Amino acid sequence: MTAARDTILAALAARRPAAPARGRPLAAPPVPSDPIACLRDRVEAAGGSLVVVPPDDWIAHVAWPVALDADAHGRDSTSLYSALPGIPSRGGGTADPTRDDFAGLDLCILRGAFAVVENGAVWHVPASARERRAALLAEHLVVVLEGDALVADLHAAYERIDLDALGFGWFLCGPSKTADIEQALVLGAHGPRSMQLVWRCDDPAGTARRLRG
């Protein structure tokens, strides 16, 4: 039996076709002449919005989807989870929740690592499973970038990501959406119904020049 097996395997190995030549690496796509406008177009095409704000007093320059402050009676009028120290969590966002406890979460505010001009996606690594649940279950999602935090394309994006050092990370691009039913696009069917990308940067033009090389 062993001899027959070895004979068959040797015959298969002898007839193995030669390995194809390795293809040339794909070239990165050209950088658009106006990277910031391209990023805005890609984010809006995905159903989201982009706002560029100065680093200082930036909170006042954002059109927040829900109120960040307490109501006139001093009560917390919204439930939010915040990953930014300048904006405290409140309501259900302050608890150590099970999955169902985040069902009524109004707003989730995350800190993104960088955004991709090519497709408008933002790379984010949740600090905890709780943060990951908040990003999926909140009604509205705001992702904040800081400084020179843009890359031109996914080629450059993956050069910045150390997959071996990660347990989990994801690209976020626009609100939840589906077109399964009658090919009609519906936002917020499975998760956040809005997403806003907030870029805190004091020199957007300098970032655009760097991307163009």
Secondary structure in CASP SS format (residue, H / E / C, confidence):
PFRMAT SS
TARGET T0000
AUTHOR 0000-0000-0000
METHOD secondary structure of the structure
MODEL  1
M C 1.00
T H 1.00
A H 1.00
A H 1.00
R H 1.00
D H 1.00
T H 1.00
I H 1.00
L H 1.00
A H 1.00
A H 1.00
L H 1.00
A H 1.00
A H 1.00
R C 1.00
R C 1.00
P C 1.00
A C 1.00
A C 1.00
P C 1.00
A C 1.00
R C 1.00
G C 1.00
R C 1.00
P C 1.00
L C 1.00
A C 1.00
A C 1.00
P C 1.00
P C 1.00
V C 1.00
P C 1.00
S C 1.00
D C 1.00
P H 1.00
I H 1.00
A H 1.00
C H 1.00
L H 1.00
R H 1.00
D H 1.00
R H 1.00
V H 1.00
E H 1.00
A H 1.00
A C 1.00
G C 1.00
G C 1.00
S E 1.00
L E 1.00
V E 1.00
V E 1.00
V E 1.00
P C 1.00
P C 1.00
D C 1.00
D C 1.00
W H 1.00
I H 1.00
A H 1.00
H H 1.00
V C 1.00
A C 1.00
W C 1.00
P C 1.00
V C 1.00
A C 1.00
L C 1.00
D C 1.00
A C 1.00
D C 1.00
A C 1.00
H C 1.00
G C 1.00
R C 1.00
D C 1.00
S C 1.00
T C 1.00
S C 1.00
L E 1.00
Y E 1.00
S E 1.00
A C 1.00
L C 1.00
P C 1.00
G C 1.00
I C 1.00
P C 1.00
S C 1.00
R E 1.00
G H 1.00
G H 1.00
G H 1.00
T H 1.00
A C 1.00
D C 1.00
P C 1.00
T C 1.00
R H 1.00
D H 1.00
D H 1.00
F H 1.00
A C 1.00
G C 1.00
L C 1.00
D C 1.00
L E 1.00
C E 1.00
I E 1.00
L E 1.00
R E 1.00
G C 1.00
A C 1.00
F E 1.00
A E 1.00
V E 1.00
V C 1.00
E C 1.00
N C 1.00
G C 1.00
A C 1.00
V E 1.00
W E 1.00
H E 1.00
V C 1.00
P C 1.00
A C 1.00
S C 1.00
A H 1.00
R H 1.00
E H 1.00
R H 1.00
R H 1.00
A H 1.00
A H 1.00
L H 1.00
L H 1.00
A C 1.00
E C 1.00
H E 1.00
L E 1.00
V E 1.00
V E 1.00
V E 1.00
L E 1.00
E E 1.00
G C 1.00
D C 1.00
A C 1.00
L E 1.00
V E 1.00
A C 1.00
D C 1.00
L H 1.00
H H 1.00
A H 1.00
A H 1.00
Y H 1.00
E H 1.00
R H 1.00
I C 1.00
D C 1.00
L H 1.00
D H 1.00
A H 1.00
L C 1.00
G C 1.00
F C 1.00
G C 1.00
W E 1.00
F E 1.00
L E 1.00
C C 1.00
G C 1.00
P C 1.00
S C 1.00
K E 1.00
T E 1.00
A C 1.00
D C 1.00
I C 1.00
E C 1.00
Q C 1.00
A C 1.00
L C 1.00
V E 1.00
L E 1.00
G C 1.00
A C 1.00
H C 1.00
G C 1.00
P C 1.00
R C 1.00
S E 1.00
M E 1.00
Q E 1.00
L E 1.00
V E 1.00
W E 1.00
R E 1.00
C C 1.00
D C 1.00
D C 1.00
P H 1.00
A H 1.00
G H 1.00
T H 1.00
A H 1.00
R H 1.00
R H 1.00
L H 1.00
R H 1.00
G C 1.00
END
